[in-house]
Amino acid sequence: MKVDFSNLFNNPKNKSNETELTLIKQLIVSKELIFENFNIAIFLSVYCLRCIELLPELKKEEESLSKNGCVLIFDSSNEEMQNIITHFNLKIPTINTDLDFFVNDLKINKTPNLMAWNNEGTIVETKFINNITDIKSLFDLKNV
């Protein structure tokens, strides 16, 4: 009898990341967007001062962000998200979900935050965002 112990050495974080990425894909597709167009999800909260302060920086870089596959995901109502899009005149693809989905399903406990994945669907980075440079530094990783 041969016993397979390979699962003992699998990193449970990788399994969690696969689940989180699947949930992000489902969220993006549910909003009638094409998942394959994206490699970086930027998580923002309408109740987070740092997130709101980051929006003008995102606006300045929106062409580069869109070209590099960024999508903004807010924990907000449709109305709150629409108010932000209108106020900042955002053209970056933007979707919303509720706080429970952020915290319980995606394990996003602090915002602004991001998750980046490569073209093979492997998560290459998850981190807190201090400034726009944290996002732009990932543009080369998506092709890893």
Secondary structure, DSSP 8 states (H G I E B T S, - for coil): -----GGGGS-HHHHHHHHHHHHHHHHHHHTT--GGG-SEEEEEETT-HHHHHHHHHHHHTHHHHHHTTEEEEEES-HHHHHHHHHHHT--S-EEEE-HHIIIIIS---SSSEEEEE-TTS-EEEEEE-SSHHHHHTTTTGGG-
